[in-house]
Amino acid sequence: HISKGDIKMICVICKGEIEKHYTEEGVMYWDQGHNAEPIADGRCCDKCNQDIVIQYRISDMLVNKGGGNG
């Protein structure tokens, strides 16, 4: 029998394992990773989210910030 804690989620970008997040008391509270859009369709690990996804979103926002406000 496989418990939910035994299932490993894989990052759609680097194919590494998605980290589990724990409280200070050691209770796991999140194991679903991050939204990898617009880089990929699926979930990504902490490192790919920080180094790739967020950086892309910031760059895209800065490039396309003109809109109707400027």
mmCIF file of the N, C-alpha and C atoms, coordinates in Angstrom:
data_MODEL
# 
_entry.id   MODEL 
# 
loop_
_atom_site.group_PDB 
_atom_site.id 
_atom_site.type_symbol 
_atom_site.label_atom_id 
_atom_site.label_alt_id 
_atom_site.label_comp_id 
_atom_site.label_asym_id 
_atom_site.label_entity_id 
_atom_site.label_seq_id 
_atom_site.pdbx_PDB_ins_code 
_atom_site.Cartn_x 
_atom_site.Cartn_y 
_atom_site.Cartn_z 
_atom_site.occupancy 
_atom_site.B_iso_or_equiv 
_atom_site.pdbx_formal_charge 
_atom_site.auth_seq_id 
_atom_site.auth_comp_id 
_atom_site.auth_asym_id 
_atom_site.auth_atom_id 
_atom_site.pdbx_PDB_model_num 
ATOM 1   N N  . HIS A 1 1  ? 0.846  -1.185 0.000   1.00 0.00 ? 1  HIS A N  1 
ATOM 2   C CA . HIS A 1 1  ? 0.000  0.000  0.000   1.00 0.00 ? 1  HIS A CA 1 
ATOM 3   C C  . HIS A 1 1  ? 0.883  1.237  0.000   1.00 0.00 ? 1  HIS A C  1 
ATOM 4   N N  . ILE A 1 2  ? 0.574  2.186  -0.842  1.00 0.00 ? 2  ILE A N  1 
ATOM 5   C CA . ILE A 1 2  ? 1.355  3.415  -0.996  1.00 0.00 ? 2  ILE A CA 1 
ATOM 6   C C  . ILE A 1 2  ? 0.598  4.562  -0.341  1.00 0.00 ? 2  ILE A C  1 
ATOM 7   N N  . SER A 1 3  ? 1.284  5.257  0.555   1.00 0.00 ? 3  SER A N  1 
ATOM 8   C CA . SER A 1 3  ? 0.653  6.421  1.175   1.00 0.00 ? 3  SER A CA 1 
ATOM 9   C C  . SER A 1 3  ? 0.993  7.655  0.352   1.00 0.00 ? 3  SER A C  1 
ATOM 10  N N  . LYS A 1 4  ? 0.220  8.713  0.539   1.00 0.00 ? 4  LYS A N  1 
ATOM 11  C CA . LYS A 1 4  ? 0.441  9.945  -0.218  1.00 0.00 ? 4  LYS A CA 1 
ATOM 12  C C  . LYS A 1 4  ? 1.865  10.465 -0.015  1.00 0.00 ? 4  LYS A C  1 
ATOM 13  N N  . GLY A 1 5  ? 2.436  10.264 1.166   1.00 0.00 ? 5  GLY A N  1 
ATOM 14  C CA . GLY A 1 5  ? 3.785  10.725 1.455   1.00 0.00 ? 5  GLY A CA 1 
ATOM 15  C C  . GLY A 1 5  ? 4.853  10.025 0.632   1.00 0.00 ? 5  GLY A C  1 
ATOM 16  N N  . ASP A 1 6  ? 4.518  8.869  0.056   1.00 0.00 ? 6  ASP A N  1 
ATOM 17  C CA . ASP A 1 6  ? 5.485  8.109  -0.737  1.00 0.00 ? 6  ASP A CA 1 
ATOM 18  C C  . ASP A 1 6  ? 5.505  8.528  -2.198  1.00 0.00 ? 6  ASP A C  1 
ATOM 19  N N  . ILE A 1 7  ? 4.510  9.276  -2.633  1.00 0.00 ? 7  ILE A N  1 
ATOM 20  C CA . ILE A 1 7  ? 4.424  9.673  -4.035  1.00 0.00 ? 7  ILE A CA 1 
ATOM 21  C C  . ILE A 1 7  ? 5.312  10.891 -4.263  1.00 0.00 ? 7  ILE A C  1 
ATOM 22  N N  . LYS A 1 8  ? 6.197  10.782 -5.250  1.00 0.00 ? 8  LYS A N  1 
ATOM 23  C CA . LYS A 1 8  ? 7.101  11.880 -5.553  1.00 0.00 ? 8  LYS A CA 1 
ATOM 24  C C  . LYS A 1 8  ? 6.606  12.625 -6.784  1.00 0.00 ? 8  LYS A C  1 
ATOM 25  N N  . MET A 1 9  ? 6.474  13.938 -6.654  1.00 0.00 ? 9  MET A N  1 
ATOM 26  C CA . MET A 1 9  ? 6.098  14.750 -7.808  1.00 0.00 ? 9  MET A CA 1 
ATOM 27  C C  . MET A 1 9  ? 7.376  15.177 -8.511  1.00 0.00 ? 9  MET A C  1 
ATOM 28  N N  . ILE A 1 10 ? 7.337  15.188 -9.836  1.00 0.00 ? 10 ILE A N  1 
ATOM 29  C CA . ILE A 1 10 ? 8.508  15.514 -10.641 1.00 0.00 ? 10 ILE A CA 1 
ATOM 30  C C  . ILE A 1 10 ? 8.314  16.869 -11.328 1.00 0.00 ? 10 ILE A C  1 
ATOM 31  N N  . CYS A 1 11 ? 9.359  17.690 -11.293 1.00 0.00 ? 11 CYS A N  1 
ATOM 32  C CA . CYS A 1 11 ? 9.358  19.009 -11.920 1.00 0.00 ? 11 CYS A CA 1 
ATOM 33  C C  . CYS A 1 11 ? 9.287  18.853 -13.442 1.00 0.00 ? 11 CYS A C  1 
ATOM 34  N N  . VAL A 1 12 ? 8.365  19.581 -14.083 1.00 0.00 ? 12 VAL A N  1 
ATOM 35  C CA . VAL A 1 12 ? 8.217  19.483 -15.537 1.00 0.00 ? 12 VAL A CA 1 
ATOM 36  C C  . VAL A 1 12 ? 9.363  20.190 -16.272 1.00 0.00 ? 12 VAL A C  1 
ATOM 37  N N  . ILE A 1 13 ? 10.157 20.979 -15.574 1.00 0.00 ? 13 ILE A N  1 
ATOM 38  C CA . ILE A 1 13 ? 11.259 21.701 -16.220 1.00 0.00 ? 13 ILE A CA 1 
ATOM 39  C C  . ILE A 1 13 ? 12.572 20.913 -16.115 1.00 0.00 ? 13 ILE A C  1 
ATOM 40  N N  . CYS A 1 14 ? 13.022 20.612 -14.893 1.00 0.00 ? 14 CYS A N  1 
ATOM 41  C CA . CYS A 1 14 ? 14.323 19.950 -14.720 1.00 0.00 ? 14 CYS A CA 1 
ATOM 42  C C  . CYS A 1 14 ? 14.209 18.439 -14.506 1.00 0.00 ? 14 CYS A C  1 
ATOM 43  N N  . LYS A 1 15 ? 12.990 17.948 -14.323 1.00 0.00 ? 15 LYS A N  1 
ATOM 44  C CA . LYS A 1 15 ? 12.714 16.522 -14.076 1.00 0.00 ? 15 LYS A CA 1 
ATOM 45  C C  . LYS A 1 15 ? 13.201 16.045 -12.711 1.00 0.00 ? 15 LYS A C  1 
ATOM 46  N N  . GLY A 1 16 ? 13.585 16.984 -11.841 1.00 0.00 ? 16 GLY A N  1 
ATOM 47  C CA . GLY A 1 16 ? 13.974 16.627 -10.481 1.00 0.00 ? 16 GLY A CA 1 
ATOM 48  C C  . GLY A 1 16 ? 12.742 16.485 -9.598  1.00 0.00 ? 16 GLY A C  1 
ATOM 49  N N  . GLU A 1 17 ? 12.958 16.005 -8.391  1.00 0.00 ? 17 GLU A N  1 
ATOM 50  C CA . GLU A 1 17 ? 11.853 15.828 -7.451  1.00 0.00 ? 17 GLU A CA 1 
ATOM 51  C C  . GLU A 1 17 ? 11.414 17.172 -6.886  1.00 0.00 ? 17 GLU A C  1 
ATOM 52  N N  . ILE A 1 18 ? 10.104 17.377 -6.797  1.00 0.00 ? 18 ILE A N  1 
ATOM 53  C CA . ILE A 1 18 ? 9.551  18.592 -6.201  1.00 0.00 ? 18 ILE A CA 1 
ATOM 54  C C  . ILE A 1 18 ? 9.623  18.460 -4.685  1.00 0.00 ? 18 ILE A C  1 
ATOM 55  N N  . GLU A 1 19 ? 10.166 19.506 -4.049  1.00 0.00 ? 19 GLU A N  1 
ATOM 56  C CA . GLU A 1 19 ? 10.379 19.494 -2.615  1.00 0.00 ? 19 GLU A CA 1 
ATOM 57  C C  . GLU A 1 19 ? 9.064  19.522 -1.836  1.00 0.00 ? 19 GLU A C  1 
ATOM 58  N N  . LYS A 1 20 ? 9.118  18.946 -0.645  1.00 0.00 ? 20 LYS A N  1 
ATOM 59  C CA . LYS A 1 20 ? 8.008  19.041 0.297   1.00 0.00 ? 20 LYS A CA 1 
ATOM 60  C C  . LYS A 1 20 ? 8.360  20.163 1.271   1.00 0.00 ? 20 LYS A C  1 
ATOM 61  N N  . HIS A 1 21 ? 7.360  20.916 1.707   1.00 0.00 ? 21 HIS A N  1 
ATOM 62  C CA . HIS A 1 21 ? 7.586  22.011 2.646   1.00 0.00 ? 21 HIS A CA 1 
ATOM 63  C C  . HIS A 1 21 ? 7.018  21.621 4.012   1.00 0.00 ? 21 HIS A C  1 
ATOM 64  N N  . TYR A 1 22 ? 7.789  21.911 5.057   1.00 0.00 ? 22 TYR A N  1 
ATOM 65  C CA . TYR A 1 22 ? 7.435  21.514 6.413   1.00 0.00 ? 22 TYR A CA 1 
ATOM 66  C C  . TYR A 1 22 ? 7.367  22.723 7.344   1.00 0.00 ? 22 TYR A C  1 
ATOM 67  N N  . THR A 1 23 ? 6.496  22.633 8.354   1.00 0.00 ? 23 THR A N  1 
ATOM 68  C CA . THR A 1 23 ? 6.446  23.660 9.395   1.00 0.00 ? 23 THR A CA 1 
ATOM 69  C C  . THR A 1 23 ? 7.666  23.485 10.296  1.00 0.00 ? 23 THR A C  1 
ATOM 70  N N  . GLU A 1 24 ? 7.894  24.425 11.195  1.00 0.00 ? 24 GLU A N  1 
ATOM 71  C CA . GLU A 1 24 ? 8.999  24.307 12.151  1.00 0.00 ? 24 GLU A CA 1 
ATOM 72  C C  . GLU A 1 24 ? 8.851  23.067 13.027  1.00 0.00 ? 24 GLU A C  1 
ATOM 73  N N  . GLU A 1 25 ? 7.626  22.601 13.193  1.00 0.00 ? 25 GLU A N  1 
ATOM 74  C CA . GLU A 1 25 ? 7.373  21.413 14.010  1.00 0.00 ? 25 GLU A CA 1 
ATOM 75  C C  . GLU A 1 25 ? 7.583  20.121 13.224  1.00 0.00 ? 25 GLU A C  1 
ATOM 76  N N  . GLY A 1 26 ? 7.914  20.238 11.945  1.00 0.00 ? 26 GLY A N  1 
ATOM 77  C CA . GLY A 1 26 ? 8.162  19.052 11.136  1.00 0.00 ? 26 GLY A CA 1 
ATOM 78  C C  . GLY A 1 26 ? 6.939  18.482 10.443  1.00 0.00 ? 26 GLY A C  1 
ATOM 79  N N  . VAL A 1 27 ? 5.839  19.226 10.416  1.00 0.00 ? 27 VAL A N  1 
ATOM 80  C CA . VAL A 1 27 ? 4.609  18.764 9.771   1.00 0.00 ? 27 VAL A CA 1 
ATOM 81  C C  . VAL A 1 27 ? 4.620  19.227 8.309   1.00 0.00 ? 27 VAL A C  1 
ATOM 82  N N  . MET A 1 28 ? 4.494  18.275 7.390   1.00 0.00 ? 28 MET A N  1 
ATOM 83  C CA . MET A 1 28 ? 4.479  18.612 5.968   1.00 0.00 ? 28 MET A CA 1 
ATOM 84  C C  . MET A 1 28 ? 3.171  19.329 5.649   1.00 0.00 ? 28 MET A C  1 
ATOM 85  N N  . TYR A 1 29 ? 3.291  20.525 5.026   1.00 0.00 ? 29 TYR A N  1 
ATOM 86  C CA . TYR A 1 29 ? 2.088  21.293 4.714   1.00 0.00 ? 29 TYR A CA 1 
ATOM 87  C C  . TYR A 1 29 ? 1.915  21.556 3.223   1.00 0.00 ? 29 TYR A C  1 
ATOM 88  N N  . TRP A 1 30 ? 2.935  21.276 2.389   1.00 0.00 ? 30 TRP A N  1 
ATOM 89  C CA . TRP A 1 30 ? 2.773  21.517 0.950   1.00 0.00 ? 30 TRP A CA 1 
ATOM 90  C C  . TRP A 1 30 ? 3.725  20.627 0.181   1.00 0.00 ? 30 TRP A C  1 
ATOM 91  N N  . ASP A 1 31 ? 3.194  19.937 -0.829  1.00 0.00 ? 31 ASP A N  1 
ATOM 92  C CA . ASP A 1 31 ? 4.038  19.057 -1.641  1.00 0.00 ? 31 ASP A CA 1 
ATOM 93  C C  . ASP A 1 31 ? 3.684  19.148 -3.121  1.00 0.00 ? 31 ASP A C  1 
ATOM 94  N N  . GLN A 1 32 ? 3.000  20.224 -3.504  1.00 0.00 ? 32 GLN A N  1 
ATOM 95  C CA . GLN A 1 32 ? 2.504  20.343 -4.871  1.00 0.00 ? 32 GLN A CA 1 
ATOM 96  C C  . GLN A 1 32 ? 3.357  21.239 -5.769  1.00 0.00 ? 32 GLN A C  1 
ATOM 97  N N  . GLY A 1 33 ? 4.477  21.749 -5.284  1.00 0.00 ? 33 GLY A N  1 
ATOM 98  C CA . GLY A 1 33 ? 5.352  22.580 -6.103  1.00 0.00 ? 33 GLY A CA 1 
ATOM 99  C C  . GLY A 1 33 ? 4.709  23.891 -6.489  1.00 0.00 ? 33 GLY A C  1 
ATOM 100 N N  . HIS A 1 34 ? 5.136  24.404 -7.648  1.00 0.00 ? 34 HIS A N  1 
ATOM 101 C CA . HIS A 1 34 ? 4.694  25.716 -8.123  1.00 0.00 ? 34 HIS A CA 1 
ATOM 102 C C  . HIS A 1 34 ? 4.121  25.602 -9.527  1.00 0.00 ? 34 HIS A C  1 
ATOM 103 N N  . ASN A 1 35 ? 3.308  26.569 -9.903  1.00 0.00 ? 35 ASN A N  1 
ATOM 104 C CA . ASN A 1 35 ? 2.769  26.640 -11.251 1.00 0.00 ? 35 ASN A CA 1 
ATOM 105 C C  . ASN A 1 35 ? 3.925  26.989 -12.201 1.00 0.00 ? 35 ASN A C  1 
ATOM 106 N N  . ALA A 1 36 ? 4.190  26.156 -13.186 1.00 0.00 ? 36 ALA A N  1 
ATOM 107 C CA . ALA A 1 36 ? 5.317  26.368 -14.102 1.00 0.00 ? 36 ALA A CA 1 
ATOM 108 C C  . ALA A 1 36 ? 4.961  27.237 -15.302 1.00 0.00 ? 36 ALA A C  1 
ATOM 109 N N  . GLU A 1 37 ? 3.715  27.691 -15.401 1.00 0.00 ? 37 GLU A N  1 
ATOM 110 C CA . GLU A 1 37 ? 3.310  28.552 -16.516 1.00 0.00 ? 37 GLU A CA 1 
ATOM 111 C C  . GLU A 1 37 ? 4.055  29.881 -16.459 1.00 0.00 ? 37 GLU A C  1 
ATOM 112 N N  . PRO A 1 38 ? 4.460  30.496 -17.510 1.00 0.00 ? 38 PRO A N  1 
ATOM 113 C CA . PRO A 1 38 ? 4.246  30.112 -18.904 1.00 0.00 ? 38 PRO A CA 1 
ATOM 114 C C  . PRO A 1 38 ? 5.392  29.281 -19.499 1.00 0.00 ? 38 PRO A C  1 
ATOM 115 N N  . ILE A 1 39 ? 6.339  28.860 -18.664 1.00 0.00 ? 39 ILE A N  1 
ATOM 116 C CA . ILE A 1 39 ? 7.470  28.070 -19.166 1.00 0.00 ? 39 ILE A CA 1 
ATOM 117 C C  . ILE A 1 39 ? 7.028  26.681 -19.592 1.00 0.00 ? 39 ILE A C  1 
ATOM 118 N N  . ALA A 1 40 ? 6.185  26.053 -18.797 1.00 0.00 ? 40 ALA A N  1 
ATOM 119 C CA . ALA A 1 40 ? 5.722  24.690 -19.085 1.00 0.00 ? 40 ALA A CA 1 
ATOM 120 C C  . ALA A 1 40 ? 4.344  24.498 -18.481 1.00 0.00 ? 40 ALA A C  1 
ATOM 121 N N  . ASP A 1 41 ? 3.655  23.469 -18.932 1.00 0.00 ? 41 ASP A N  1 
ATOM 122 C CA . ASP A 1 41 ? 2.329  23.122 -18.430 1.00 0.00 ? 41 ASP A CA 1 
ATOM 123 C C  . ASP A 1 41 ? 2.500  22.083 -17.335 1.00 0.00 ? 41 ASP A C  1 
ATOM 124 N N  . GLY A 1 42 ? 2.309  22.480 -16.095 1.00 0.00 ? 42 GLY A N  1 
ATOM 125 C CA . GLY A 1 42 ? 2.456  21.537 -14.987 1.00 0.00 ? 42 GLY A CA 1 
ATOM 126 C C  . GLY A 1 42 ? 3.040  22.221 -13.769 1.00 0.00 ? 42 GLY A C  1 
ATOM 127 N N  . ARG A 1 43 ? 3.695  21.424 -12.934 1.00 0.00 ? 43 ARG A N  1 
ATOM 128 C CA . ARG A 1 43 ? 4.233  21.905 -11.666 1.00 0.00 ? 43 ARG A CA 1 
ATOM 129 C C  . ARG A 1 43 ? 5.758  21.860 -11.712 1.00 0.00 ? 43 ARG A C  1 
ATOM 130 N N  . CYS A 1 44 ? 6.391  22.791 -10.982 1.00 0.00 ? 44 CYS A N  1 
ATOM 131 C CA . CYS A 1 44 ? 7.849  22.822 -10.969 1.00 0.00 ? 44 CYS A CA 1 
ATOM 132 C C  . CYS A 1 44 ? 8.384  22.896 -9.541  1.00 0.00 ? 44 CYS A C  1 
ATOM 133 N N  . CYS A 1 45 ? 9.677  22.612 -9.407  1.00 0.00 ? 45 CYS A N  1 
ATOM 134 C CA . CYS A 1 45 ? 10.343 22.629 -8.103  1.00 0.00 ? 45 CYS A CA 1 
ATOM 135 C C  . CYS A 1 45 ? 10.652 24.066 -7.674  1.00 0.00 ? 45 CYS A C  1 
ATOM 136 N N  . ASP A 1 46 ? 11.101 24.219 -6.438  1.00 0.00 ? 46 ASP A N  1 
ATOM 137 C CA . ASP A 1 46 ? 11.423 25.537 -5.896  1.00 0.00 ? 46 ASP A CA 1 
ATOM 138 C C  . ASP A 1 46 ? 12.498 26.233 -6.731  1.00 0.00 ? 46 ASP A C  1 
ATOM 139 N N  . LYS A 1 47 ? 13.564 25.514 -7.084  1.00 0.00 ? 47 LYS A N  1 
ATOM 140 C CA . LYS A 1 47 ? 14.683 26.127 -7.811  1.00 0.00 ? 47 LYS A CA 1 
ATOM 141 C C  . LYS A 1 47 ? 14.255 26.602 -9.189  1.00 0.00 ? 47 LYS A C  1 
ATOM 142 N N  . CYS A 1 48 ? 13.545 25.785 -9.945  1.00 0.00 ? 48 CYS A N  1 
ATOM 143 C CA . CYS A 1 48 ? 13.103 26.208 -11.277 1.00 0.00 ? 48 CYS A CA 1 
ATOM 144 C C  . CYS A 1 48 ? 12.109 27.357 -11.181 1.00 0.00 ? 48 CYS A C  1 
ATOM 145 N N  . ASN A 1 49 ? 11.261 27.342 -10.156 1.00 0.00 ? 49 ASN A N  1 
ATOM 146 C CA . ASN A 1 49 ? 10.329 28.449 -9.972  1.00 0.00 ? 49 ASN A CA 1 
ATOM 147 C C  . ASN A 1 49 ? 11.095 29.745 -9.749  1.00 0.00 ? 49 ASN A C  1 
ATOM 148 N N  . GLN A 1 50 ? 12.076 29.712 -8.853  1.00 0.00 ? 50 GLN A N  1 
ATOM 149 C CA . GLN A 1 50 ? 12.857 30.913 -8.516  1.00 0.00 ? 50 GLN A CA 1 
ATOM 150 C C  . GLN A 1 50 ? 13.745 31.363 -9.677  1.00 0.00 ? 50 GLN A C  1 
ATOM 151 N N  . ASP A 1 51 ? 14.476 30.423 -10.272 1.00 0.00 ? 51 ASP A N  1 
ATOM 152 C CA . ASP A 1 51 ? 15.499 30.780 -11.259 1.00 0.00 ? 51 ASP A CA 1 
ATOM 153 C C  . ASP A 1 51 ? 14.969 30.964 -12.679 1.00 0.00 ? 51 ASP A C  1 
ATOM 154 N N  . ILE A 1 52 ? 13.857 30.316 -13.010 1.00 0.00 ? 52 ILE A N  1 
ATOM 155 C CA . ILE A 1 52 ? 13.376 30.352 -14.390 1.00 0.00 ? 52 ILE A CA 1 
ATOM 156 C C  . ILE A 1 52 ? 11.998 31.001 -14.507 1.00 0.00 ? 52 ILE A C  1 
ATOM 157 N N  . VAL A 1 53 ? 11.004 30.442 -13.813 1.00 0.00 ? 53 VAL A N  1 
ATOM 158 C CA . VAL A 1 53 ? 9.616  30.891 -13.983 1.00 0.00 ? 53 VAL A CA 1 
ATOM 159 C C  . VAL A 1 53 ? 9.429  32.332 -13.521 1.00 0.00 ? 53 VAL A C  1 
ATOM 160 N N  . ILE A 1 54 ? 9.841  32.642 -12.298 1.00 0.00 ? 54 ILE A N  1 
ATOM 161 C CA . ILE A 1 54 ? 9.639  33.998 -11.777 1.00 0.00 ? 54 ILE A CA 1 
ATOM 162 C C  . ILE A 1 54 ? 10.445 35.007 -12.590 1.00 0.00 ? 54 ILE A C  1 
ATOM 163 N N  . GLN A 1 55 ? 11.675 34.661 -12.948 1.00 0.00 ? 55 GLN A N  1 
ATOM 164 C CA . GLN A 1 55 ? 12.507 35.568 -13.747 1.00 0.00 ? 55 GLN A CA 1 
ATOM 165 C C  . GLN A 1 55 ? 11.841 35.864 -15.090 1.00 0.00 ? 55 GLN A C  1 
ATOM 166 N N  . TYR A 1 56 ? 11.273 34.824 -15.715 1.00 0.00 ? 56 TYR A N  1 
ATOM 167 C CA . TYR A 1 56 ? 10.583 35.021 -16.992 1.00 0.00 ? 56 TYR A CA 1 
ATOM 168 C C  . TYR A 1 56 ? 9.376  35.940 -16.813 1.00 0.00 ? 56 TYR A C  1 
ATOM 169 N N  . ARG A 1 57 ? 8.600  35.687 -15.767 1.00 0.00 ? 57 ARG A N  1 
ATOM 170 C CA . ARG A 1 57 ? 7.401  36.505 -15.528 1.00 0.00 ? 57 ARG A CA 1 
ATOM 171 C C  . ARG A 1 57 ? 7.772  37.971 -15.294 1.00 0.00 ? 57 ARG A C  1 
ATOM 172 N N  . ILE A 1 58 ? 8.832  38.214 -14.519 1.00 0.00 ? 58 ILE A N  1 
ATOM 173 C CA . ILE A 1 58 ? 9.257  39.596 -14.268 1.00 0.00 ? 58 ILE A CA 1 
ATOM 174 C C  . ILE A 1 58 ? 9.701  40.257 -15.562 1.00 0.00 ? 58 ILE A C  1 
ATOM 175 N N  . SER A 1 59 ? 10.520 39.562 -16.350 1.00 0.00 ? 59 SER A N  1 
ATOM 176 C CA . SER A 1 59 ? 10.984 40.119 -17.629 1.00 0.00 ? 59 SER A CA 1 
ATOM 177 C C  . SER A 1 59 ? 9.814  40.417 -18.542 1.00 0.00 ? 59 SER A C  1 
ATOM 178 N N  . ASP A 1 60 ? 8.873  39.491 -18.609 1.00 0.00 ? 60 ASP A N  1 
ATOM 179 C CA . ASP A 1 60 ? 7.699  39.664 -19.467 1.00 0.00 ? 60 ASP A CA 1 
ATOM 180 C C  . ASP A 1 60 ? 6.882  40.870 -19.007 1.00 0.00 ? 60 ASP A C  1 
ATOM 181 N N  . MET A 1 61 ? 6.741  41.021 -17.699 1.00 0.00 ? 61 MET A N  1 
ATOM 182 C CA . MET A 1 61 ? 5.981  42.134 -17.155 1.00 0.00 ? 61 MET A CA 1 
ATOM 183 C C  . MET A 1 61 ? 6.663  43.460 -17.488 1.00 0.00 ? 61 MET A C  1 
ATOM 184 N N  . LEU A 1 62 ? 7.987  43.512 -17.367 1.00 0.00 ? 62 LEU A N  1 
ATOM 185 C CA . LEU A 1 62 ? 8.715  44.750 -17.655 1.00 0.00 ? 62 LEU A CA 1 
ATOM 186 C C  . LEU A 1 62 ? 8.661  45.113 -19.139 1.00 0.00 ? 62 LEU A C  1 
ATOM 187 N N  . VAL A 1 63 ? 8.765  44.106 -19.993 1.00 0.00 ? 63 VAL A N  1 
ATOM 188 C CA . VAL A 1 63 ? 8.724  44.338 -21.443 1.00 0.00 ? 63 VAL A CA 1 
ATOM 189 C C  . VAL A 1 63 ? 7.338  44.804 -21.876 1.00 0.00 ? 63 VAL A C  1 
ATOM 190 N N  . ASN A 1 64 ? 6.308  44.224 -21.268 1.00 0.00 ? 64 ASN A N  1 
ATOM 191 C CA . ASN A 1 64 ? 4.930  44.497 -21.693 1.00 0.00 ? 64 ASN A CA 1 
ATOM 192 C C  . ASN A 1 64 ? 4.197  45.469 -20.776 1.00 0.00 ? 64 ASN A C  1 
ATOM 193 N N  . LYS A 1 65 ? 4.911  46.227 -19.957 1.00 0.00 ? 65 LYS A N  1 
ATOM 194 C CA . LYS A 1 65 ? 4.250  47.090 -18.967 1.00 0.00 ? 65 LYS A CA 1 
ATOM 195 C C  . LYS A 1 65 ? 3.578  48.307 -19.582 1.00 0.00 ? 65 LYS A C  1 
ATOM 196 N N  . GLY A 1 66 ? 3.939  48.657 -20.826 1.00 0.00 ? 66 GLY A N  1 
ATOM 197 C CA . GLY A 1 66 ? 3.380  49.842 -21.454 1.00 0.00 ? 66 GLY A CA 1 
ATOM 198 C C  . GLY A 1 66 ? 1.869  49.918 -21.387 1.00 0.00 ? 66 GLY A C  1 
ATOM 199 N N  . GLY A 1 67 ? 1.183  48.895 -21.845 1.00 0.00 ? 67 GLY A N  1 
ATOM 200 C CA . GLY A 1 67 ? -0.275 48.859 -21.803 1.00 0.00 ? 67 GLY A CA 1 
ATOM 201 C C  . GLY A 1 67 ? -0.885 50.188 -22.181 1.00 0.00 ? 67 GLY A C  1 
ATOM 202 N N  . GLY A 1 68 ? -1.844 50.649 -21.422 1.00 0.00 ? 68 GLY A N  1 
ATOM 203 C CA . GLY A 1 68 ? -2.465 51.935 -21.692 1.00 0.00 ? 68 GLY A CA 1 
ATOM 204 C C  . GLY A 1 68 ? -2.048 52.987 -20.683 1.00 0.00 ? 68 GLY A C  1 
ATOM 205 N N  . ASN A 1 69 ? -1.056 52.643 -19.845 1.00 0.00 ? 69 ASN A N  1 
ATOM 206 C CA . ASN A 1 69 ? -0.681 53.543 -18.763 1.00 0.00 ? 69 ASN A CA 1 
ATOM 207 C C  . ASN A 1 69 ? 0.530  54.415 -19.081 1.00 0.00 ? 69 ASN A C  1 
ATOM 208 N N  . GLY A 1 70 ? 1.196  54.187 -20.201 1.00 0.00 ? 70 GLY A N  1 
ATOM 209 C CA . GLY A 1 70 ? 2.429  54.925 -20.383 1.00 0.00 ? 70 GLY A CA 1 
ATOM 210 C C  . GLY A 1 70 ? 2.467  55.580 -21.654 1.00 0.00 ? 70 GLY A C  1 
# 
